[in-house]
């Protein structure tokens, strides 16, 4: 979205879920971006898919998937969400990504695991961002009958001025 003034008034903006490649939500803002109280830019659970009975978790090329019982990894190692510490010792997913330039989605949990968080990048280098709502890229919930959580994704916000009491 390129606009001189962009105001988000709908309750939620999401990016489409995907396998690989993932689809980041990228916004270029020229003047003002306002996320109202109660609204969100939300890519939670829109990253890499967690494992299912029919397949292992989807991973980026060159990375290792979490084993059954281990949560998805991203900027840190995925811990087990069901108390199965043996899964953590055996083979959690790879740790990947950059804290300085976040651009990768979160990893999904091992078999019957949640999907990782997606990617949102807001580029407003000469603009103001008024954040009263939320910018979210959380790992998705554990599916019904599942037992492995997922890693959060990436939020990159570049702005001249940040205002408000919203959450990132």
LUMKOL-563000 format. One line per field, with one value per atom (N, C-alpha, C, CB): residue in three letters; atom name; x, y, z. Coordinates in Angstrom, 1 decimal, always signed. Glycine has a CB too. Layout:
BEGIN
residu <- (ALA  ...);
atome <- (CA  ...);
c1 <- (X  ...);
c2 <- (Y  ...);
c3 <- (Z  ...);
% end
This chain:
BEGIN
residu <- (UNK  UNK  UNK  UNK  UNK  UNK  UNK  UNK  UNK  UNK  UNK  UNK  UNK  UNK  UNK  UNK  UNK  UNK  UNK  UNK  UNK  UNK  UNK  UNK  UNK  UNK  UNK  UNK  UNK  UNK  UNK  UNK  UNK  UNK  UNK  UNK  UNK  UNK  UNK  UNK  UNK  UNK  UNK  UNK  UNK  UNK  UNK  UNK  UNK  UNK  UNK  UNK  UNK  UNK  UNK  UNK  UNK  UNK  UNK  UNK  UNK  UNK  UNK  UNK  UNK  UNK  UNK  UNK  UNK  UNK  UNK  UNK  UNK  UNK  UNK  UNK  UNK  UNK  UNK  UNK  UNK  UNK  UNK  UNK  UNK  UNK  UNK  UNK  UNK  UNK  UNK  UNK  UNK  UNK  UNK  UNK  UNK  UNK  UNK  UNK  UNK  UNK  UNK  UNK  UNK  UNK  UNK  UNK  UNK  UNK  UNK  UNK  UNK  UNK  UNK  UNK  UNK  UNK  UNK  UNK  UNK  UNK  UNK  UNK  UNK  UNK  UNK  UNK  UNK  UNK  UNK  UNK  UNK  UNK  UNK  UNK  UNK  UNK  UNK  UNK  UNK  UNK  UNK  UNK  UNK  UNK  UNK  UNK  UNK  UNK  UNK  UNK  UNK  UNK  UNK  UNK  UNK  UNK  UNK  UNK  UNK  UNK  UNK  UNK  UNK  UNK  UNK  UNK  UNK  UNK  UNK  UNK  UNK  UNK  UNK  UNK  UNK  UNK  UNK  UNK  UNK  UNK  UNK  UNK  UNK  UNK  UNK  UNK  UNK  UNK  UNK  UNK  UNK  UNK  UNK  UNK  UNK  UNK  UNK  UNK  UNK  UNK  UNK  UNK  UNK  UNK  UNK  UNK  UNK  UNK  UNK  UNK  UNK  UNK  UNK  UNK  UNK  UNK  UNK  UNK  UNK  UNK  UNK  UNK  UNK  UNK  UNK  UNK  UNK  UNK  UNK  UNK  UNK  UNK  UNK  UNK  UNK  UNK  UNK  UNK  UNK  UNK  UNK  UNK  UNK  UNK  UNK  UNK  UNK  UNK  UNK  UNK  UNK  UNK  UNK  UNK  UNK  UNK  UNK  UNK  UNK  UNK  UNK  UNK  UNK  UNK  UNK  UNK  UNK  UNK  UNK  UNK  UNK  UNK  UNK  UNK  UNK  UNK  UNK  UNK  UNK  UNK  UNK  UNK  UNK  UNK  UNK  UNK  UNK  UNK  UNK  UNK  UNK  UNK  UNK  UNK  UNK  UNK  UNK  UNK  UNK  UNK  UNK  UNK  UNK  UNK  UNK  UNK  UNK  UNK  UNK  UNK  UNK  UNK  UNK  UNK  UNK  UNK  UNK  UNK  UNK  UNK  UNK  UNK  UNK  UNK  UNK  UNK  UNK  UNK  UNK  UNK  UNK  UNK  UNK  UNK  UNK  UNK  UNK  UNK  UNK  UNK  UNK  UNK  UNK  UNK  UNK  UNK  UNK  UNK  UNK  UNK  UNK  UNK  UNK  UNK  UNK  UNK  UNK  UNK  UNK  UNK  UNK  UNK  UNK  UNK  UNK  UNK  UNK  UNK  UNK  UNK  UNK  UNK  UNK  UNK  UNK  UNK  UNK  UNK  UNK  UNK  UNK  UNK  UNK  UNK  UNK  UNK  UNK  UNK  UNK  UNK  UNK  UNK  UNK  UNK  UNK  UNK  UNK  UNK  UNK  UNK  UNK  UNK  UNK  UNK  UNK  UNK  UNK  UNK  UNK  UNK  UNK  UNK  UNK  UNK  UNK  UNK  UNK  UNK  UNK  UNK  UNK  UNK  UNK  UNK  UNK  UNK  UNK  UNK  UNK  UNK  UNK  UNK  UNK  UNK  UNK  UNK  UNK  UNK  UNK  UNK  UNK  UNK  UNK  UNK  UNK  UNK  UNK  UNK  UNK  UNK  UNK  UNK  UNK  UNK  UNK  UNK  UNK  UNK  UNK  UNK  UNK  UNK  UNK  UNK  UNK  UNK  UNK  UNK  UNK  UNK  UNK  UNK  UNK  UNK  UNK  UNK  UNK  UNK  UNK  UNK  UNK  UNK  UNK  UNK  UNK  UNK  UNK  UNK  UNK  UNK  UNK  UNK  UNK  UNK  UNK  UNK  UNK  UNK  UNK  UNK  UNK  UNK  UNK  UNK  UNK  UNK  UNK  UNK  UNK  UNK  UNK  UNK  UNK  UNK  UNK  UNK  UNK  UNK  UNK  UNK  UNK  UNK  UNK  UNK  UNK  UNK  UNK  UNK  UNK  UNK  UNK  UNK  UNK  UNK  UNK  UNK  UNK  UNK  UNK  UNK  UNK  UNK  UNK  UNK  UNK  UNK  UNK  UNK  UNK  UNK  UNK  UNK  UNK  UNK  UNK  UNK  UNK  UNK  UNK  UNK  UNK  UNK  UNK  UNK  UNK  UNK  UNK  UNK  UNK  UNK  UNK  UNK  UNK  UNK  UNK  UNK  UNK  UNK  UNK  UNK  UNK  UNK  UNK  UNK  UNK  UNK  UNK  UNK  UNK  UNK  UNK  UNK  UNK  UNK  UNK  UNK  UNK  UNK  UNK  UNK  UNK  UNK  UNK  UNK  UNK  UNK  UNK  UNK  UNK  UNK  UNK  UNK  UNK  UNK  UNK  UNK  UNK  UNK  UNK  UNK  UNK  UNK  UNK  UNK  UNK  UNK  UNK  UNK  UNK  UNK  UNK  UNK  UNK  UNK  UNK  UNK  UNK  UNK  UNK  UNK  UNK  UNK  UNK  UNK  UNK  UNK  UNK  UNK  UNK  UNK  UNK  UNK  UNK  UNK  UNK  UNK  UNK  UNK  UNK  UNK  UNK  UNK  UNK  UNK  UNK  UNK  UNK  UNK  UNK  UNK);
atome <- (N  CA  C  CB  N  CA  C  CB  N  CA  C  CB  N  CA  C  CB  N  CA  C  CB  N  CA  C  CB  N  CA  C  CB  N  CA  C  CB  N  CA  C  CB  N  CA  C  CB  N  CA  C  CB  N  CA  C  CB  N  CA  C  CB  N  CA  C  CB  N  CA  C  CB  N  CA  C  CB  N  CA  C  CB  N  CA  C  CB  N  CA  C  CB  N  CA  C  CB  N  CA  C  CB  N  CA  C  CB  N  CA  C  CB  N  CA  C  CB  N  CA  C  CB  N  CA  C  CB  N  CA  C  CB  N  CA  C  CB  N  CA  C  CB  N  CA  C  CB  N  CA  C  CB  N  CA  C  CB  N  CA  C  CB  N  CA  C  CB  N  CA  C  CB  N  CA  C  CB  N  CA  C  CB  N  CA  C  CB  N  CA  C  CB  N  CA  C  CB  N  CA  C  CB  N  CA  C  CB  N  CA  C  CB  N  CA  C  CB  N  CA  C  CB  N  CA  C  CB  N  CA  C  CB  N  CA  C  CB  N  CA  C  CB  N  CA  C  CB  N  CA  C  CB  N  CA  C  CB  N  CA  C  CB  N  CA  C  CB  N  CA  C  CB  N  CA  C  CB  N  CA  C  CB  N  CA  C  CB  N  CA  C  CB  N  CA  C  CB  N  CA  C  CB  N  CA  C  CB  N  CA  C  CB  N  CA  C  CB  N  CA  C  CB  N  CA  C  CB  N  CA  C  CB  N  CA  C  CB  N  CA  C  CB  N  CA  C  CB  N  CA  C  CB  N  CA  C  CB  N  CA  C  CB  N  CA  C  CB  N  CA  C  CB  N  CA  C  CB  N  CA  C  CB  N  CA  C  CB  N  CA  C  CB  N  CA  C  CB  N  CA  C  CB  N  CA  C  CB  N  CA  C  CB  N  CA  C  CB  N  CA  C  CB  N  CA  C  CB  N  CA  C  CB  N  CA  C  CB  N  CA  C  CB  N  CA  C  CB  N  CA  C  CB  N  CA  C  CB  N  CA  C  CB  N  CA  C  CB  N  CA  C  CB  N  CA  C  CB  N  CA  C  CB  N  CA  C  CB  N  CA  C  CB  N  CA  C  CB  N  CA  C  CB  N  CA  C  CB  N  CA  C  CB  N  CA  C  CB  N  CA  C  CB  N  CA  C  CB  N  CA  C  CB  N  CA  C  CB  N  CA  C  CB  N  CA  C  CB  N  CA  C  CB  N  CA  C  CB  N  CA  C  CB  N  CA  C  CB  N  CA  C  CB  N  CA  C  CB  N  CA  C  CB  N  CA  C  CB  N  CA  C  CB  N  CA  C  CB  N  CA  C  CB  N  CA  C  CB  N  CA  C  CB  N  CA  C  CB  N  CA  C  CB  N  CA  C  CB  N  CA  C  CB  N  CA  C  CB  N  CA  C  CB  N  CA  C  CB  N  CA  C  CB  N  CA  C  CB  N  CA  C  CB  N  CA  C  CB  N  CA  C  CB  N  CA  C  CB  N  CA  C  CB  N  CA  C  CB  N  CA  C  CB  N  CA  C  CB  N  CA  C  CB  N  CA  C  CB  N  CA  C  CB  N  CA  C  CB  N  CA  C  CB  N  CA  C  CB  N  CA  C  CB  N  CA  C  CB  N  CA  C  CB  N  CA  C  CB  N  CA  C  CB  N  CA  C  CB  N  CA  C  CB  N  CA  C  CB  N  CA  C  CB  N  CA  C  CB  N  CA  C  CB  N  CA  C  CB  N  CA  C  CB  N  CA  C  CB  N  CA  C  CB  N  CA  C  CB  N  CA  C  CB  N  CA  C  CB  N  CA  C  CB  N  CA  C  CB  N  CA  C  CB  N  CA  C  CB);
c1 <- (+0.9  +0.0  +0.9  -1.0  +0.8  +1.5  +0.5  +2.5  +0.6  -0.4  +0.2  -1.7  -0.4  +0.1  -0.4  -0.3  -1.5  -2.1  -2.9  -3.0  -2.5  -3.1  -3.6  -2.2  -4.9  -5.5  -6.2  -6.5  -5.7  -6.4  -7.5  -5.3  -8.7  -9.9  -10.6  -10.9  -10.2  -10.8  -10.2  -10.6  -10.8  -10.3  -9.0  -11.3  -8.7  -7.5  -7.1  -7.8  -5.8  -5.2  -4.3  -4.5  -4.5  -3.7  -3.0  -4.5  -1.9  -1.4  -1.8  +0.2  -1.8  -2.3  -1.4  -2.5  -1.9  -1.1  -0.5  -2.0  +0.6  +1.3  +2.2  +2.1  +2.6  +3.7  +5.0  +3.6  +5.8  +7.0  +6.9  +8.4  +7.1  +7.5  +6.4  +8.1  +6.8  +5.8  +5.6  +6.4  +4.5  +4.2  +4.2  +2.8  +5.3  +5.3  +4.3  +6.8  +3.8  +3.0  +3.9  +1.8  +4.0  +4.9  +4.1  +6.0  +4.3  +3.6  +4.6  +2.7  +4.5  +5.3  +4.4  +5.9  +4.8  +4.0  +4.7  +3.6  +3.9  +4.6  +4.4  +4.0  +3.3  +3.0  +2.6  +1.9  +1.5  +1.0  +0.4  +0.1  +0.7  +0.1  -0.5  +1.0  -1.8  -2.5  -3.2  -3.5  -2.8  -3.5  -4.3  -2.4  -5.6  -6.5  -6.5  -7.8  -6.9  -7.1  -8.1  -7.6  -7.8  -8.6  -8.4  -10.1  -7.6  -7.3  -5.9  -7.3  -5.6  -4.3  -3.8  -4.3  -2.5  -1.9  -1.4  -0.7  -2.0  -1.8  -1.4  -3.1  -0.2  +0.2  +0.5  +1.5  -0.1  +0.1  -0.4  -0.7  +0.4  +0.1  +0.1  -1.3  +0.7  +0.8  +2.2  +0.3  +3.0  +4.3  +4.4  +5.3  +5.5  +5.7  +4.7  +7.1  +4.1  +3.2  +3.8  +2.4  +3.1  +3.5  +3.2  +2.8  +3.7  +3.6  +2.1  +4.4  +1.7  +0.4  +0.6  -0.5  -0.4  -0.3  +0.2  -1.6  +0.0  +0.4  +1.7  -0.7  +2.3  +3.7  +4.4  +3.5  +5.7  +6.5  +6.3  +8.0  +6.8  +6.7  +7.4  +7.3  +6.9  +7.5  +8.6  +6.4  +9.8  +11.0  +11.6  +12.0  +12.3  +13.1  +14.2  +13.6  +14.6  +15.7  +17.0  +16.1  +17.6  +18.8  +18.6  +19.6  +17.3  +17.0  +16.4  +16.0  +16.5  +16.0  +14.6  +17.0  +13.7  +12.4  +12.4  +11.4  +11.4  +11.3  +10.7  +10.3  +11.2  +10.7  +9.4  +11.7  +8.6  +7.4  +7.6  +6.7  +6.8  +7.0  +7.7  +7.6  +8.5  +9.2  +8.5  +10.7  +8.5  +7.8  +8.7  +7.6  +8.1  +8.9  +10.0  +8.0  +11.0  +12.2  +12.1  +13.5  +12.9  +13.1  +14.3  +11.8  +14.2  +15.3  +15.8  +14.9  +15.1  +15.5  +15.1  +15.0  +15.6  +15.2  +13.8  +16.2  +13.1  +11.7  +11.7  +10.9  +11.1  +10.9  +9.7  +10.9  +9.6  +8.4  +7.3  +8.7  +6.1  +5.0  +4.2  +4.1  +4.5  +3.8  +4.6  +3.2  +5.8  +6.6  +7.5  +5.8  +7.6  +8.4  +9.8  +7.8  +10.6  +11.9  +12.9  +12.5  +12.6  +13.4  +13.4  +12.9  +12.2  +12.2  +13.1  +10.7  +13.3  +14.2  +15.6  +14.0  +15.9  +17.3  +17.6  +17.5  +16.6  +16.9  +17.1  +15.7  +16.1  +16.3  +15.2  +16.2  +15.4  +14.6  +14.9  +14.7  +14.0  +14.3  +15.5  +13.1  +16.0  +17.1  +16.8  +17.6  +17.8  +17.7  +18.1  +18.5  +17.3  +17.7  +17.1  +17.2  +17.5  +17.0  +18.0  +15.7  +17.6  +18.4  +17.7  +19.1  +18.2  +17.6  +17.7  +18.2  +18.7  +19.0  +18.1  +20.4  +17.8  +17.0  +16.0  +17.9  +14.9  +14.0  +13.2  +13.0  +13.2  +12.5  +12.0  +13.4  +12.2  +11.8  +10.7  +13.0  +9.9  +8.7  +9.1  +7.7  +8.3  +8.5  +8.3  +7.6  +9.0  +8.8  +7.6  +10.1  +7.1  +5.9  +6.4  +5.1  +5.5  +5.8  +5.9  +4.8  +6.5  +6.7  +5.3  +7.4  +5.3  +4.0  +2.8  +4.2  +1.7  +0.5  +0.8  -0.1  +1.7  +2.1  +1.4  +3.5  +1.5  +0.9  +1.8  +0.8  +1.3  +2.0  +2.7  +1.1  +3.9  +4.7  +4.1  +6.1  +4.6  +4.2  +4.7  +4.7  +4.0  +4.3  +5.3  +3.1  +5.4  +6.3  +5.5  +7.4  +5.8  +5.2  +6.4  +4.1  +6.5  +7.6  +6.9  +8.6  +7.1  +6.5  +7.7  +5.6  +7.7  +8.8  +8.1  +9.4  +8.4  +7.9  +9.0  +6.7  +10.1  +11.3  +11.1  +12.4  +10.1  +9.9  +8.5  +10.0  +7.9  +6.5  +6.4  +5.6  +5.1  +4.8  +3.9  +4.0  +4.2  +3.4  +2.7  +4.2  +1.4  +0.6  +0.0  -0.6  +0.6  +0.3  -0.5  +1.5  -1.8  -2.7  -3.2  -3.9  -3.1  -3.5  -2.2  -4.2  -2.2  -1.1  -0.5  -1.7  +0.8  +1.5  +1.9  +2.8  +1.3  +1.4  +2.0  +0.1  +2.9  +3.4  +3.7  +4.7  +2.7  +2.8  +2.7  +1.7  +3.3  +3.1  +1.7  +4.0  +1.2  -0.2  -0.5  -0.6  -1.8  -2.2  -1.9  -3.7  -1.8  -1.7  -3.0  -1.3  -3.0  -4.3  -4.9  -4.0  -6.2  -7.0  -6.4  -8.5  -6.1  -5.4  -3.9  -6.0  -3.4  -1.9  -1.2  -1.6  +0.1  +0.9  +2.2  +1.2  +2.3  +3.6  +3.2  +4.4  +3.7  +3.5  +4.4  +3.8  +4.3  +5.1  +5.8  +4.1  +6.8  +7.6  +7.0  +9.0  +7.2  +6.8  +7.5  +6.9  +7.0  +7.6  +8.4  +6.5  +8.3  +9.2  +8.3  +10.2  +8.7  +8.1  +9.3  +7.2  +9.3  +10.3  +9.5  +11.2  +9.8  +9.2  +10.3  +8.2  +10.3  +11.2  +10.4  +12.2  +10.6  +9.8  +10.6  +8.5  +10.2  +10.8  +10.3  +10.5  +9.0  +8.4  +7.4  +7.8  +7.5  +6.6  +5.8  +7.3  +4.5  +3.6  +2.6  +2.9  +2.1  +1.0  +1.5  +0.4  +0.5  +0.7  +0.4  +0.0  +0.4  +0.1  +1.2  -0.2  +1.0  +1.9  +2.5  +1.3  +3.8  +4.5  +4.9  +5.7);
c2 <- (-1.2  +0.0  +1.2  +0.0  +2.0  +3.3  +4.4  +3.3  +5.3  +6.3  +7.5  +5.8  +8.7  +9.8  +9.7  +11.1  +9.1  +8.9  +7.6  +10.1  +6.6  +5.3  +5.1  +4.2  +4.9  +4.7  +3.3  +5.8  +2.4  +1.1  +1.2  +0.0  +0.9  +1.0  -0.3  +2.0  -1.3  -2.7  -3.3  -3.5  -4.3  -5.0  -5.7  -5.9  -6.2  -7.0  -7.0  -8.4  -7.0  -7.1  -8.3  -5.8  -9.3  -10.5  -10.8  -11.7  -11.5  -12.0  -13.5  -11.9  -13.9  -15.3  -16.3  -15.5  -17.4  -18.5  -19.2  -19.5  -19.9  -20.5  -21.7  -19.5  -22.4  -23.4  -22.6  -24.7  -23.0  -22.3  -21.9  -23.1  -20.8  -19.6  -19.0  -18.6  -18.3  -17.6  -16.2  -17.4  -15.5  -14.2  -13.2  -14.3  -12.4  -11.3  -10.2  -10.7  -9.6  -8.4  -7.2  -8.4  -6.5  -5.3  -4.1  -5.6  -3.1  -1.8  -0.7  -1.5  +0.2  +1.4  +2.5  +1.4  +3.3  +4.5  +5.8  +4.3  +6.7  +8.0  +9.1  +8.4  +9.1  +10.2  +9.7  +11.1  +9.1  +8.6  +7.3  +9.6  +6.4  +5.1  +5.1  +3.9  +4.9  +4.9  +3.5  +6.0  +2.8  +1.6  +1.9  +0.4  +1.9  +2.4  +1.4  +2.6  +1.9  +1.0  -0.1  +1.8  -1.3  -2.5  -3.0  -2.0  -2.4  -2.9  -3.5  -1.7  -4.3  -5.0  -5.2  -6.3  -5.2  -5.7  -7.1  -4.8  -8.2  -9.5  -10.6  -9.9  -11.1  -12.2  -13.4  -11.8  -13.5  -14.6  -15.9  -14.4  -17.0  -18.3  -18.3  -18.7  -17.3  -17.2  -17.5  -15.8  -18.1  -18.5  -19.9  -18.3  -20.6  -22.0  -22.9  -22.4  -23.9  -24.8  -25.8  -25.5  -26.1  -27.1  -28.5  -26.9  -29.5  -30.9  -31.3  -31.8  -32.2  -32.8  -34.4  -32.3  -35.1  -36.6  -37.0  -37.2  -36.1  -36.4  -35.9  -35.9  -35.0  -34.4  -33.9  -33.4  -33.7  -33.1  -31.6  -33.5  -30.8  -29.4  -28.9  -28.7  -27.8  -27.2  -26.3  -26.3  -26.4  -25.6  -24.9  -26.5  -23.9  -23.2  -24.0  -21.8  -23.9  -24.7  -24.6  -24.2  -25.7  -25.7  -25.8  -24.6  -25.7  -25.7  -27.0  -24.6  -27.3  -28.6  -28.4  -29.2  -29.3  -29.2  -29.7  -30.1  -29.2  -29.7  -31.2  -28.8  -32.0  -33.3  -33.3  -34.3  -34.4  -34.5  -34.2  -35.8  -33.3  -32.9  -31.6  -34.0  -31.2  -29.9  -28.8  -30.1  -27.6  -26.5  -26.0  -25.4  -25.1  -24.6  -23.6  -23.8  -23.5  -22.6  -21.4  -23.3  -20.4  -19.2  -18.5  -18.3  -17.4  -16.7  -17.4  -15.3  -18.4  -19.2  -20.6  -18.6  -21.5  -22.9  -23.2  -23.8  -24.0  -24.3  -25.3  -24.9  -24.9  -25.7  -26.6  -24.9  -27.7  -28.5  -27.8  -29.9  -27.9  -27.3  -28.3  -26.6  -29.6  -30.6  -31.2  -31.6  -30.6  -31.2  -32.3  -31.7  -32.5  -33.6  -33.1  -34.2  -33.0  -32.4  -33.3  -32.2  -34.6  -35.5  -35.0  -36.9  -34.5  -33.9  -32.8  -33.5  -31.9  -30.8  -31.3  -29.9  -32.3  -32.8  -33.6  -33.8  -34.2  -35.0  -34.1  -35.9  -33.3  -32.5  -31.4  -33.5  -30.3  -29.2  -28.6  -28.0  -27.8  -27.2  -26.2  -26.4  -25.9  -25.0  -23.6  -24.9  -22.9  -21.5  -20.7  -21.2  -19.8  -19.0  -17.6  -19.7  -16.8  -15.4  -14.4  -15.3  -13.1  -12.0  -11.0  -11.3  -10.7  -9.7  -8.3  -9.7  -8.0  -6.7  -6.5  -6.6  -7.6  -7.4  -8.6  -7.4  -8.5  -9.6  -9.7  -9.4  -10.9  -11.0  -12.4  -10.6  -13.3  -14.7  -15.1  -15.7  -16.1  -16.5  -17.5  -17.2  -17.6  -18.6  -20.0  -18.2  -20.9  -22.4  -23.0  -23.1  -24.0  -24.7  -25.7  -25.3  -26.2  -27.2  -28.6  -27.2  -29.5  -30.9  -31.5  -31.8  -32.7  -33.4  -33.0  -34.9  -32.6  -32.0  -30.8  -33.0  -29.9  -28.6  -27.4  -28.5  -26.3  -25.1  -24.5  -24.0  -23.6  -22.9  -21.7  -22.5  -21.4  -20.3  -18.9  -20.4  -17.9  -16.5  -16.0  -15.6  -15.2  -14.6  -13.5  -14.2  -12.7  -11.6  -10.3  -11.9  -9.2  -7.9  -7.0  -7.5  -6.2  -5.2  -3.9  -5.6  -2.9  -1.6  -0.6  -1.1  +0.0  +0.9  +2.3  +0.5  +3.2  +4.5  +5.5  +4.6  +5.5  +6.3  +7.8  +6.0  +8.4  +9.8  +10.1  +10.5  +9.0  +9.1  +8.9  +8.1  +9.1  +8.9  +7.6  +10.1  +6.8  +5.6  +5.9  +4.3  +5.9  +6.1  +4.7  +7.1  +4.1  +2.7  +2.7  +1.9  +2.6  +2.5  +1.0  +3.4  +0.3  -1.1  -2.0  -1.4  -3.1  -4.0  -4.4  -5.3  -4.7  -5.4  -6.7  -4.5  -7.8  -9.1  -10.1  -9.6  -11.0  -12.1  -13.3  -11.6  -13.6  -14.7  -16.0  -14.6  -17.1  -18.4  -18.8  -19.4  -19.6  -20.0  -20.9  -20.6  -21.1  -22.0  -23.5  -21.8  -24.3  -25.7  -26.2  -26.4  -27.0  -27.5  -28.5  -28.2  -28.6  -29.6  -31.0  -29.6  -31.5  -32.8  -32.8  -33.7  -31.6  -31.4  -31.2  -30.3  -31.1  -30.9  -30.1  -32.2  -29.5  -28.7  -27.3  -29.4  -26.3  -24.9  -24.5  -24.0  -23.2  -22.7  -21.4  -22.4  -21.1  -19.9  -18.6  -20.1  -17.5  -16.3  -15.9  -15.1  -15.0  -14.6  -13.3  -14.4  -12.4  -11.2  -10.0  -11.3  -9.0  -7.6  -6.7  -7.2  -5.9  -4.9  -3.6  -5.3  -2.6  -1.3  -0.3  -1.1  +0.4  +1.5  +2.8  +1.3  +3.7  +5.0  +6.1  +4.8  +7.3  +8.5  +8.8  +9.8  +8.5  +8.8  +7.8  +10.3  +7.3  +6.3  +6.9  +5.0  +6.8  +7.4  +6.3  +8.7  +6.5  +5.6  +4.6  +4.9  +3.8  +2.8  +1.5  +3.2  +1.2  -0.1  -1.1  +0.0  -2.3  -3.4  -3.9  -4.6  -4.3  -5.0  -6.3  -4.1);
c3 <- (+0.0  +0.0  +0.0  +1.2  -1.0  -1.0  -1.1  -2.3  -0.1  +0.0  +0.8  +0.7  +0.7  +1.4  +2.9  +0.8  +3.0  +4.4  +4.4  +4.8  +5.2  +5.2  +6.7  +4.8  +6.8  +8.2  +8.1  +8.6  +9.0  +9.1  +10.1  +9.6  +9.6  +10.4  +10.6  +9.9  +9.7  +9.9  +11.1  +8.6  +11.7  +12.9  +12.6  +13.4  +11.4  +11.2  +9.8  +11.7  +9.5  +8.2  +8.3  +7.7  +7.4  +7.4  +6.1  +7.9  +6.1  +4.9  +4.6  +4.9  +3.4  +3.1  +3.7  +1.7  +4.3  +4.8  +3.6  +5.6  +3.8  +2.7  +3.1  +2.0  +2.2  +2.4  +2.2  +1.4  +1.3  +0.9  -0.6  +1.2  -1.1  -0.3  +0.5  -1.3  +1.5  +2.4  +1.7  +3.8  +2.2  +1.6  +2.7  +1.0  +2.8  +3.8  +3.5  +3.9  +4.5  +4.4  +4.4  +5.5  +3.3  +3.3  +3.0  +2.2  +3.8  +3.6  +3.5  +4.8  +2.4  +2.2  +2.5  +0.8  +3.5  +4.0  +3.7  +5.5  +3.1  +2.7  +3.8  +1.4  +4.5  +5.4  +6.8  +4.9  +7.0  +8.3  +8.2  +8.9  +9.1  +9.3  +10.7  +9.1  +10.8  +12.1  +12.3  +12.2  +13.4  +13.7  +15.0  +13.9  +14.8  +15.9  +17.1  +15.4  +18.2  +19.4  +19.0  +20.6  +19.3  +19.0  +17.6  +19.1  +16.8  +15.5  +15.5  +14.4  +14.5  +14.5  +13.0  +15.2  +12.9  +11.7  +12.2  +11.0  +11.7  +12.4  +11.4  +13.1  +11.5  +10.6  +11.5  +9.8  +12.6  +13.5  +12.9  +14.9  +13.0  +12.4  +10.9  +12.8  +10.3  +8.8  +8.3  +8.3  +9.1  +8.6  +8.1  +9.8  +8.5  +8.0  +8.8  +8.2  +8.0  +8.6  +9.5  +7.4  +10.6  +11.5  +10.9  +12.8  +11.6  +11.1  +11.3  +11.9  +10.4  +10.4  +10.3  +9.3  +10.4  +10.3  +8.9  +10.6  +8.0  +6.6  +6.2  +5.6  +7.0  +6.6  +7.8  +5.5  +7.7  +8.7  +8.6  +8.6  +9.6  +9.5  +8.2  +10.7  +7.6  +6.5  +7.0  +5.6  +6.3  +6.8  +5.6  +7.4  +5.9  +4.8  +4.3  +5.4  +3.1  +2.6  +3.5  +1.1  +3.8  +4.6  +6.1  +4.2  +6.5  +7.9  +8.3  +8.3  +9.6  +10.2  +10.9  +11.2  +10.6  +11.2  +12.7  +10.4  +13.4  +14.8  +14.8  +15.6  +15.7  +15.8  +16.6  +16.6  +16.5  +17.2  +18.7  +17.1  +19.3  +20.7  +20.9  +21.4  +19.9  +20.0  +19.3  +19.5  +19.9  +19.3  +18.2  +20.3  +17.3  +16.2  +16.7  +15.3  +15.9  +16.2  +15.2  +16.1  +15.6  +14.7  +15.2  +14.6  +16.0  +16.6  +17.8  +16.9  +18.3  +19.4  +19.2  +20.7  +20.1  +20.0  +20.5  +20.8  +19.7  +20.1  +21.3  +19.0  +22.4  +23.6  +23.5  +24.9  +24.1  +24.1  +24.8  +24.7  +24.3  +25.0  +25.8  +24.0  +25.7  +26.5  +27.6  +25.6  +27.9  +29.0  +28.5  +30.1  +27.2  +26.6  +26.4  +25.3  +27.5  +27.4  +26.6  +28.8  +26.4  +25.6  +24.1  +25.7  +23.6  +22.3  +22.1  +22.0  +23.1  +23.1  +23.0  +24.3  +23.7  +23.7  +22.4  +24.9  +21.8  +20.6  +19.3  +20.3  +19.0  +17.8  +17.6  +16.6  +18.3  +18.0  +16.6  +19.1  +16.1  +14.8  +14.8  +14.3  +13.6  +13.5  +14.0  +12.0  +14.6  +14.9  +13.7  +16.3  +13.3  +12.1  +12.2  +10.8  +11.2  +11.2  +11.7  +11.9  +11.7  +12.1  +12.9  +10.9  +14.1  +14.9  +14.3  +16.4  +13.5  +12.9  +11.7  +12.6  +11.0  +9.8  +9.7  +8.5  +10.6  +10.6  +9.3  +11.8  +8.7  +7.4  +7.2  +6.3  +8.1  +7.9  +8.8  +8.2  +8.3  +9.1  +10.2  +8.2  +11.2  +12.3  +11.9  +13.5  +12.5  +12.2  +12.9  +12.6  +12.3  +12.8  +13.8  +11.8  +14.7  +15.7  +15.0  +16.7  +15.7  +15.2  +14.9  +16.2  +14.6  +14.1  +15.0  +14.2  +14.4  +15.0  +15.7  +15.9  +15.1  +15.7  +15.1  +15.6  +15.8  +15.3  +14.1  +16.4  +13.4  +12.3  +12.9  +11.2  +12.3  +12.8  +12.4  +12.2  +13.1  +12.8  +11.4  +13.9  +10.8  +9.5  +9.6  +8.8  +8.5  +8.4  +8.1  +7.3  +8.8  +8.5  +8.5  +9.5  +7.4  +7.3  +6.9  +6.2  +7.7  +7.5  +7.3  +8.7  +6.1  +5.7  +5.6  +4.4  +6.6  +6.7  +7.1  +7.6  +6.3  +6.8  +7.0  +5.9  +6.3  +6.4  +7.0  +5.1  +7.6  +8.0  +9.6  +7.3  +10.0  +11.4  +11.5  +12.0  +12.5  +12.7  +14.1  +12.7  +14.0  +15.3  +15.6  +15.1  +16.6  +17.0  +18.3  +17.1  +18.2  +19.3  +19.4  +19.3  +18.3  +18.2  +18.3  +16.9  +17.6  +17.7  +16.3  +18.3  +16.4  +15.3  +15.8  +14.8  +15.2  +15.7  +14.7  +16.2  +15.1  +14.3  +15.2  +13.6  +16.0  +17.0  +16.3  +18.1  +16.9  +16.5  +16.6  +17.2  +15.7  +15.7  +16.9  +14.4  +17.2  +18.3  +18.0  +18.6  +19.0  +18.8  +18.3  +20.2  +17.2  +16.7  +17.6  +15.3  +17.5  +18.3  +18.2  +17.8  +19.3  +19.4  +19.2  +18.3  +19.0  +18.8  +20.1  +17.8  +20.0  +21.2  +21.0  +21.9  +19.9  +19.7  +19.3  +18.6  +20.0  +19.7  +18.5  +20.9  +18.2  +17.0  +17.4  +15.9  +16.6  +16.8  +16.2  +16.2  +16.9  +16.3  +15.1  +17.4  +14.3  +13.0  +13.2  +12.0  +12.2  +12.2  +12.0  +11.1  +12.8  +12.6  +12.4  +13.8  +11.3  +11.1  +10.8  +9.8  +11.6  +11.5  +11.4  +12.8  +10.3  +10.1  +9.9  +8.9  +10.8  +10.8  +11.3  +11.5  +10.9  +11.4  +12.8  +10.5  +13.1  +14.4  +14.7  +14.4  +16.0  +16.5  +17.6  +16.9  +17.6  +18.6  +19.1  +18.2  +20.3  +20.8  +21.8  +19.6  +22.3  +23.3  +22.9  +24.5  +21.6  +21.0  +21.3  +19.5  +21.0  +21.3  +20.0  +22.0  +20.0  +18.9  +19.4  +18.4);
% end
